[in-house]
Amino acid sequence: MNIPNTITLVRIFLVPVIIWLMVSDQMLLALIVFVIAGVTDGADGYIAKTYNLQTELGAYLDAIADKLLLVSIYIVLGLLDEIPAWLVILVVSRDVLIVGAFILSWMIEQPVQVRPRMISKINTVGQIVLASLVLTHLGLGIIAPIIIQIGYLMVGILTVSSAAVYLAAWMNIMAQPTDRAGD
């Protein structure tokens, strides 16, 4: 059994718990479980790198866990009218675009190597910070709404920028000639 992969699976299983807490209007508990999920994200990566336990499965599971967590939280916050619909649409559309491009590349036998770009890492951090701020505001009432509104704008810009970088890189790869017979 691979410990980092197990920790990542725990993070995946925490997603429905967080969502249930949010829709049950238990925002402080949702925030606490969200923080625990964040700690597991750091722990699995640290353990995998420190003890040379990195696996291909782990890389995919980690990406799935991150996307599942953030997209789910953004959708629920949007449905609860706690973040604007345009931001939810941007966040979800970016991830659907990236996953769709990856699947299409695989289907046409021109697979693309998935490597997080720096803008993507910054975008993910921004999305996590904004989700944390909103959950903190809802659970404790201590975050000023103007800070959250600035967060909307920053995450929107980062999300569009990240999508553009991935789309440009994908289009560049897809424009390369292939060696397949019959093309």
N, C-alpha and C positions, 0 to 999 in steps of 0.2 A: 504494500500500500504506500502510495506517494503522499506524504504529509501536506505539501503545498497544494496538491490537487484536491485533497480532502477539505482543506481550509477554504479553497475556492468554491467547492460544492456547498459548504456551509453558507457562504455569502449568497449563493443562488437561492438556497432555501430560506434565507432571511427576507428576500424580496416580497413574497406574499404576506409575511408577517408585518412588514413595514406598511404595505398597501392596506392591509386590514386595519391596522392601527390608525392610518390616515382617514380612511372612510368611516371609521368608528369615532372620529373626532378626538383621538387620543394623541395629539400632536407632540406632546413632550415625550411620551414613550416611543413614538415614531422617530423622533430626533435621536433618542438614545440608541435605538436599534440601528438607525442609519449610521451613527458614529461607530458602533460595533462593526458594522459591515465595512466601514472605511478602514478600521484597524485590521480587519482580516485581509483586506486588499494589500495593505502594506506588509503584513506578516507573511502572507504566502510568497510574495515576491522576494522578500528578504531571505526567507528560509531557502527558497529555490536557488537563489544566487549564491548564498553563503555556503551551502552544503552541496552544491552542484547537483541539484535535484530538478533542474529545468527539463521539461518535456514538451514535445509538440502539442500533446493533448492539453497540457497546462496552459500553454500560450493561447490556445483557442478557448478553453474554459474561462480564463481570466477575462478575455475580451467579451465573451458572452455574458459573464457575470456583470461586468461594468455596464455594458449596454442595457441589459435587462433592468438593472437597478435604476440607472438614470432615466431611461425612457419611461419606465413605469412610474417613477416619482413625478416626472414632468407631466405625464398624461393625467395622473390623479390630481396634481395641483391645478392643472388647467380645468379639469372637470369640476373642481371645487371653487373655481373662479379666484384662485389665489395667485396665479400667474396668467399673463395674457395669452389668448389663443394663438396669436401670431408667433409667439416664442415656442409654444408647444409644437406648432406645425414645423417651424425651422429645425428644432432639435430632432424630432421624429423623422422628418424628411431627409435630413443629412444622413442619419444612420441607415435608413431604407436605401438611399442612393448608393452608399458605400457597399452595403451587403448585396444589393442588386447588381452592382458592377462586378463584384467579386464572383457572384454566382454565374453571371453571363460570361465572364472570362473563362470560368471553368467549363461551362457548357460548350463553348466554341473551341475548347482545347487550346486556349491561350492563357493559362493561369497566371495570375498576378501575385507576386509575393507580398504578403501583408506586412507592412512595417509602419508602425506609428510615426507620423511626422511630428516635428516640434510644435507646429501650430495645433495639431490634434491633441497633444499632451496639455498644452496651455488651455485649449478649449475644454477639455475634460475637467481640469482643475477649476476653471471658471464655472462650469455647470455644477460641480460638486459644491463650490463655495456658495453659489446662488441658492441651490436647494437647501443647504445648511442654514443660510440666512433666513429663508422663508420659513423653514420648519422651526427655527429658533424664535422667530417673530410670532408664529402661531402657537408655539408651546409655552413661551415665556413672556412674550410681548415686549422684548427689550431691544429690538432692532427697529430703527427709524424707517418708515416707509420710503423716504427719499433714497436711502442706501439701497434698498431692494429695487427701486425703479432704475437707479444707475446700473445695478446688476443686470437687469433685463436688457438694457442697451448693450452693455459690454458682452454678455453671452450671445446676444443676437449677432453682433459684429464678428465675434470669434467663430460662431457656428457657420456663418456664411463664408468667412475666410477659409476655414478648414475644409468645407465642402468644395470650394473652388480649387484649392490646392490638390485635393484628392482627385477631383474630376479632371483637372489638367494633366496630372500624372497618369491617370488611367487612359485618357485619350491618347497621350503620347505613346504609351505601351501598345495600345490597340492599333495604332497607325503603323507599327513595325510590320514588315513583311513576314509571312510564315513559310515554313518549309513543307507544309502538308500537301500531299499529292491531290490533284483534282481541283485545286483552288484557282 
